[in-house]
């Protein structure tokens, strides 16, 4: 016999969204109503297997009430399909469909939703869109806010994949707005937040992603012991922190995912966390750690490109970098995935001195950015175009593309990407003879790289600057580092003291250094002596 006192505690805990207490107290549930509460609490506490078992038992107990049994089967299939278990999830959907036969009811809409969910996760966008649209109509007909909202979010994601970005985003915003009405179960709310945030991430819509991530965080914090969505929430926050240059905080969020949620987090969360960790390691020059983290992401089902290709480039393995990102780009069918790969492909193509390929890729990226319209993607396209023009010896045109891109990146708080764009701007200024302008850009970039701990970028900047020194300037720098005065250098090189002073001034400007002492330290660091 069930412990009625425990069940009462479980029901009360469920009502106040205390999922661990609800889960423990409802463990002895034997009625359909209590099993539903147990299934929900277990799911939100990250106990997927126990949740599935409770849904299955509730389904059996309600088999005489077809609509009610179908709801149990729906949430069981929902969890399985979202985890990628399409066979078992589809089996439960089919079982539910047989119970309903041709009965007209809102549950038919839930089954249409499952069809759309399975289709979109398998990359079949057109049939998914049709199924979600049918589900929306059924939800509206029967006045089901939950079904209508879930299906509308799915419809929005499909429209984005199909190229109707404005309408797709409008549907996502509408779906999230419905959460405030408190007519949607916690199971649906968490999925909605993640669906919308992932859609914003795919579109490079930083402002929306930040807004909805903050909303998801607040929603998670209002529920004790919530596991299922809290791990994904932390990964989304880490992604934004990395973009905004708060790498230490981003690493902290990923550590929390590992410490608190690794035993219960799904493969998608673990894969995303591994990839984000790898990106942080790569950007900081911890290449061995990055390699391990990319492998972890791949283990959980995430293609480690383009990050792995950029790691290979940083390691000097240019051919491997090109092969990896080329393979990923060839496999990427839909534009959003190509947009995630193209900036790295362009950078690597330029490193391979293949300007023609890089230019074609930059043109493609610019086309996608114009159609999608999000500021971050437009800025990335502008930076890529500027880099290609710079490589093609057209610094004036490069500046026309780079300066607006850098300005947008700065407004978005993308400090690392802004600093990298400034390096290109400095190179363009130098090519046009504006050494003061170049030095100013490099000085800002260098300070950002140092503050972030972006060792590879700092090394590339210093190497690029060193390469801009003439042979005579390198001679002068070596003598400055040896402690010689301008007069002594002039005598040694048989030139005027005024000419030496001019050389020293140009060296400091090109390298973005404040003093002769800094130039001496730089020369030792770069092995120029």
Secondary structure in CASP SS format (residue, H / E / C, confidence):
PFRMAT SS
TARGET T0000
AUTHOR 0000-0000-0000
METHOD secondary structure of the structure
MODEL  1
X C 1.00
X C 1.00
X C 1.00
X H 1.00
X H 1.00
X H 1.00
X H 1.00
X H 1.00
X H 1.00
X H 1.00
X H 1.00
X H 1.00
X H 1.00
X H 1.00
X H 1.00
X C 1.00
X C 1.00
X E 1.00
X H 1.00
X H 1.00
X H 1.00
X H 1.00
X H 1.00
X H 1.00
X H 1.00
X C 1.00
X C 1.00
X C 1.00
X C 1.00
X C 1.00
X C 1.00
X H 1.00
X H 1.00
X H 1.00
X H 1.00
X H 1.00
X H 1.00
X H 1.00
X H 1.00
X H 1.00
X H 1.00
X H 1.00
X H 1.00
X H 1.00
X C 1.00
X C 1.00
X C 1.00
X H 1.00
X H 1.00
X H 1.00
X H 1.00
X H 1.00
X H 1.00
X H 1.00
X H 1.00
X H 1.00
X H 1.00
X H 1.00
X H 1.00
X H 1.00
X H 1.00
X C 1.00
X C 1.00
X C 1.00
X C 1.00
X H 1.00
X H 1.00
X H 1.00
X H 1.00
X H 1.00
X H 1.00
X H 1.00
X H 1.00
X H 1.00
X H 1.00
X H 1.00
X H 1.00
X H 1.00
X H 1.00
X H 1.00
X H 1.00
X H 1.00
X C 1.00
X C 1.00
X C 1.00
X H 1.00
X H 1.00
X H 1.00
X H 1.00
X H 1.00
X H 1.00
X H 1.00
X H 1.00
X H 1.00
X H 1.00
X H 1.00
X H 1.00
X H 1.00
X H 1.00
X H 1.00
X C 1.00
X C 1.00
X C 1.00
X C 1.00
X C 1.00
X H 1.00
X H 1.00
X H 1.00
X H 1.00
X H 1.00
X H 1.00
X H 1.00
X H 1.00
X H 1.00
X H 1.00
X H 1.00
X H 1.00
X H 1.00
X H 1.00
X H 1.00
X H 1.00
X C 1.00
X C 1.00
X C 1.00
X H 1.00
X H 1.00
X H 1.00
X H 1.00
X H 1.00
X H 1.00
X H 1.00
X H 1.00
X H 1.00
X H 1.00
X H 1.00
X H 1.00
X H 1.00
X H 1.00
X H 1.00
X H 1.00
X H 1.00
X H 1.00
X C 1.00
X C 1.00
X H 1.00
X H 1.00
X H 1.00
X H 1.00
X H 1.00
X H 1.00
X H 1.00
X H 1.00
X H 1.00
X H 1.00
X H 1.00
X H 1.00
X H 1.00
X H 1.00
X H 1.00
X H 1.00
X H 1.00
X C 1.00
X C 1.00
X C 1.00
X H 1.00
X H 1.00
X H 1.00
X H 1.00
X H 1.00
X H 1.00
X H 1.00
X H 1.00
X H 1.00
X H 1.00
X H 1.00
X H 1.00
X H 1.00
X H 1.00
X H 1.00
X H 1.00
X H 1.00
X C 1.00
X C 1.00
X C 1.00
X C 1.00
X H 1.00
X H 1.00
X H 1.00
X H 1.00
X H 1.00
X H 1.00
X H 1.00
X H 1.00
X H 1.00
X H 1.00
X H 1.00
X H 1.00
X H 1.00
X H 1.00
X H 1.00
X H 1.00
X H 1.00
X C 1.00
X C 1.00
X C 1.00
X H 1.00
X H 1.00
X H 1.00
X H 1.00
X H 1.00
X H 1.00
X H 1.00
X H 1.00
X H 1.00
X H 1.00
X H 1.00
X H 1.00
X H 1.00
X H 1.00
X H 1.00
X H 1.00
X C 1.00
X C 1.00
X E 1.00
X C 1.00
X C 1.00
X C 1.00
X C 1.00
X C 1.00
X H 1.00
X H 1.00
X H 1.00
X H 1.00
X H 1.00
X H 1.00
X H 1.00
X H 1.00
X H 1.00
X H 1.00
X H 1.00
X H 1.00
X H 1.00
X H 1.00
X C 1.00
X C 1.00
X C 1.00
X H 1.00
X H 1.00
X H 1.00
X H 1.00
X H 1.00
X H 1.00
X H 1.00
X H 1.00
X H 1.00
X H 1.00
X H 1.00
X H 1.00
X H 1.00
X H 1.00
X H 1.00
X C 1.00
X C 1.00
X C 1.00
X C 1.00
X C 1.00
X H 1.00
X H 1.00
X H 1.00
X H 1.00
X H 1.00
X H 1.00
X H 1.00
X H 1.00
X H 1.00
X H 1.00
X H 1.00
X H 1.00
X H 1.00
X H 1.00
X H 1.00
X H 1.00
X H 1.00
X H 1.00
X C 1.00
X C 1.00
X H 1.00
X H 1.00
X H 1.00
X H 1.00
X H 1.00
X H 1.00
X H 1.00
X H 1.00
X H 1.00
X H 1.00
X H 1.00
X H 1.00
X H 1.00
X C 1.00
X C 1.00
X C 1.00
X C 1.00
X C 1.00
X C 1.00
X C 1.00
X H 1.00
X H 1.00
X H 1.00
X H 1.00
X H 1.00
X H 1.00
X H 1.00
X H 1.00
X C 1.00
X C 1.00
X C 1.00
X H 1.00
X H 1.00
X H 1.00
X H 1.00
X H 1.00
X H 1.00
X H 1.00
X H 1.00
X H 1.00
X H 1.00
X H 1.00
X H 1.00
X H 1.00
X H 1.00
X C 1.00
X C 1.00
X C 1.00
X H 1.00
X H 1.00
X H 1.00
X H 1.00
X H 1.00
X H 1.00
X H 1.00
X H 1.00
X H 1.00
X H 1.00
X H 1.00
X H 1.00
X H 1.00
X H 1.00
X H 1.00
X H 1.00
X H 1.00
X C 1.00
X C 1.00
X C 1.00
X H 1.00
X H 1.00
X H 1.00
X H 1.00
X H 1.00
X H 1.00
X H 1.00
X H 1.00
X H 1.00
X H 1.00
X H 1.00
X H 1.00
X H 1.00
X H 1.00
X H 1.00
X H 1.00
X H 1.00
X H 1.00
X C 1.00
X C 1.00
X H 1.00
X H 1.00
X H 1.00
X H 1.00
X H 1.00
X H 1.00
X H 1.00
X H 1.00
X H 1.00
X H 1.00
X H 1.00
X H 1.00
X H 1.00
X H 1.00
X H 1.00
X H 1.00
X H 1.00
X C 1.00
X C 1.00
X C 1.00
X H 1.00
X H 1.00
X H 1.00
X H 1.00
X H 1.00
X H 1.00
X H 1.00
X H 1.00
X H 1.00
X H 1.00
X H 1.00
X H 1.00
X H 1.00
X H 1.00
X H 1.00
X H 1.00
X H 1.00
X C 1.00
X C 1.00
X C 1.00
X H 1.00
X H 1.00
X H 1.00
X H 1.00
X H 1.00
X H 1.00
X H 1.00
X H 1.00
X H 1.00
X H 1.00
X H 1.00
X H 1.00
X H 1.00
X H 1.00
X H 1.00
X H 1.00
X H 1.00
X C 1.00
X C 1.00
X C 1.00
X H 1.00
X H 1.00
X H 1.00
X H 1.00
X H 1.00
X H 1.00
X H 1.00
X H 1.00
X H 1.00
X H 1.00
X H 1.00
X H 1.00
X H 1.00
X H 1.00
X H 1.00
X H 1.00
X H 1.00
X H 1.00
X C 1.00
X C 1.00
X H 1.00
X H 1.00
X H 1.00
X H 1.00
X H 1.00
X H 1.00
X H 1.00
X H 1.00
X H 1.00
X H 1.00
X H 1.00
X H 1.00
X H 1.00
X C 1.00
X C 1.00
X C 1.00
X H 1.00
X H 1.00
X H 1.00
X H 1.00
X H 1.00
X H 1.00
X H 1.00
X H 1.00
X H 1.00
X H 1.00
X H 1.00
X C 1.00
X C 1.00
X C 1.00
X C 1.00
X H 1.00
X H 1.00
X H 1.00
X H 1.00
X H 1.00
X H 1.00
X H 1.00
X H 1.00
X C 1.00
X C 1.00
X C 1.00
X H 1.00
X H 1.00
X H 1.00
X H 1.00
X H 1.00
X H 1.00
X H 1.00
X H 1.00
X H 1.00
X H 1.00
X H 1.00
X H 1.00
X H 1.00
X H 1.00
X H 1.00
X C 1.00
X C 1.00
X C 1.00
X C 1.00
X H 1.00
X H 1.00
X H 1.00
X H 1.00
X H 1.00
X H 1.00
X H 1.00
X H 1.00
X H 1.00
X H 1.00
X C 1.00
X C 1.00
X C 1.00
X C 1.00
END
